[in-house]
């Protein structure tokens, strides 16, 4: 359409274009800012915080954020709850699109992978030398080795999961066992488990006494591990790992692989009041510390106890196991790194650990350091739920392993899981499964080398 | 004329824009990316044909995934065609309320794959599932389906029949297109029902079968959602479909260059299969002329 004055736009057209441009720019600005409704301190610098803590954890999480914001004059943390499914993809896309959050809490065990790819940034440059020294001195041993890649700290642990035995004294008594004397060795535990199994007339499982599963959780009990921190090499096909895998396979074979699948399939749910330990389908289970709080919520009157998984009688290691931490990370391209770091220190308890003890109680998590654990408020919590003490015992142990800090750690853990699957199904012997695991990883390293990764 | 063309282009410009930006752009970019080492965040680094070389010579999972996908296609495609044509023949009968039946059989194909997958997780549960519950009534102990290496892929193949309603509608339309005078002539000649199906219906339906076969080949080689939700490739990689492995490489192991090479290898496989099918069509597809 021609304009009234040839090529030059009329005043009305000029105004329309100006308004249109302003609207587009305004929309763009709005889309990159936190929703104003989520802001309580609009004058402060927003720190965008993404997490996946829904359900029972959402309210305590928001309370922590509120307390941080109340303690501040400069920053306001604006939380955003992401659904777990797809959270990693959304996080990565936000980094690619240069619009990431300033801080993200996540539990995918991929710190090295993400650090190697440049998705997250190192945190130790944000620490003063005194802070770093204090951090390394005060946190539990397992925290000290978590979140590092190539000598840099990329993930600050904020809550971590351990696996230990939950057992039912009523089942012990029913089987003529003494619940006050939990087995000291894995062999004893296995024998106790056999006495607690229940079958129907057709030989189908009706109750499992004890069934060990989880290669990463059991390997350290046999002094096995998947990574040597001194040499920086994977240690997959070792006699210790073989002993651990053989034990898991033999126990599964004893009950019958197919029978266990069918028994597990008959269970209604794995959470809440339907957790098979609560319903009585299991007498002893290996599970994480988060169940303690759930037990208090869903089965407050049920008697149960916790204990570390005992090691084998010979060549074993007490208080050994595997840990899966939650990490606070700062992505590449984060706008408010300083604000993010302030919040991370506050939340994790690196500053004022006694106050952070309260956060850990609200979240039902294990603190990072003894200073939080020893806080009177946390001790009162432990007196109320003494089952947590088992997990704190493990936190203080030097023999807890985490995912090896190698760039292909997700591939590695997938392959380890597959090796356990192949061996327990009987498709391969434990020795063959470990040999194949080692060969798979060698091929993967060769592949990465040929493509020039990890240079 | 020129102005008319411009108006036409203006009308289709939203689609053109979408096509160029969201289809053609990524399509062409992925060719370049397949020759690079690219972890999504840092800039792509040219590695030449190394991705393709490693794919063919140093990645056993590539061959495993390809094999699983071929096996699925080999059984699911014929099964889908037979079930689709059989259903269409039944639903082409002149019965009272037939449109209700057509709707019922079509409905599953519009249920989202995610919902279907979740429902089938229950249907195929070894202990409390519908299938094993029915088998138990006949004294048969059903397998562990998705958790059994021998049955997991077969379970997904059987499950594919659930969504046959989409192709069934196309077969039904094809059946309606067959001229009635052919059947009338056959009846006069004394042809039985089976002979009419064998010598009139099926030959006249072959263009539609061919179309569905081509679309099916393309679809099965992109099979993803059900495997992602129901099995995650297990047990023992028995359901590690090509698209699932590609996704893992791209987004889990952050190897987008390699995943792009996988995508192009898949494209070539699908193109080759489609080409073979097009070459064979002269022998078995009848266009009525």
Boltz contact constraints between the chains, C-beta under 6 A:
constraints:
  - contact:
      token1: [A, 89]
      token2: [B, 251]
      max_distance: 6.0
  - contact:
      token1: [A, 96]
      token2: [B, 40]
      max_distance: 6.0
  - contact:
      token1: [A, 117]
      token2: [B, 39]
      max_distance: 6.0
  - contact:
      token1: [A, 117]
      token2: [B, 41]
      max_distance: 6.0
  - contact:
      token1: [A, 117]
      token2: [B, 254]
      max_distance: 6.0
  - contact:
      token1: [A, 118]
      token2: [B, 41]
      max_distance: 6.0
  - contact:
      token1: [A, 118]
      token2: [B, 42]
      max_distance: 6.0
  - contact:
      token1: [A, 119]
      token2: [B, 41]
      max_distance: 6.0
  - contact:
      token1: [A, 261]
      token2: [B, 144]
      max_distance: 6.0
  - contact:
      token1: [A, 261]
      token2: [B, 147]
      max_distance: 6.0
  - contact:
      token1: [A, 262]
      token2: [B, 126]
      max_distance: 6.0
  - contact:
      token1: [A, 262]
      token2: [B, 127]
      max_distance: 6.0
  - contact:
      token1: [A, 265]
      token2: [B, 125]
      max_distance: 6.0
  - contact:
      token1: [A, 265]
      token2: [B, 126]
      max_distance: 6.0
  - contact:
      token1: [A, 265]
      token2: [B, 127]
      max_distance: 6.0
  - contact:
      token1: [A, 266]
      token2: [B, 127]
      max_distance: 6.0
  - contact:
      token1: [A, 266]
      token2: [B, 128]
      max_distance: 6.0
  - contact:
      token1: [A, 410]
      token2: [B, 252]
      max_distance: 6.0
  - contact:
      token1: [A, 411]
      token2: [B, 253]
      max_distance: 6.0
  - contact:
      token1: [A, 422]
      token2: [B, 236]
      max_distance: 6.0
  - contact:
      token1: [A, 427]
      token2: [B, 236]
      max_distance: 6.0
  - contact:
      token1: [A, 447]
      token2: [B, 54]
      max_distance: 6.0
  - contact:
      token1: [A, 447]
      token2: [B, 58]
      max_distance: 6.0
  - contact:
      token1: [A, 450]
      token2: [B, 50]
      max_distance: 6.0
  - contact:
      token1: [A, 450]
      token2: [B, 54]
      max_distance: 6.0
  - contact:
      token1: [A, 451]
      token2: [B, 37]
      max_distance: 6.0
  - contact:
      token1: [A, 451]
      token2: [B, 47]
      max_distance: 6.0
  - contact:
      token1: [A, 451]
      token2: [B, 50]
      max_distance: 6.0
  - contact:
      token1: [A, 452]
      token2: [B, 37]
      max_distance: 6.0
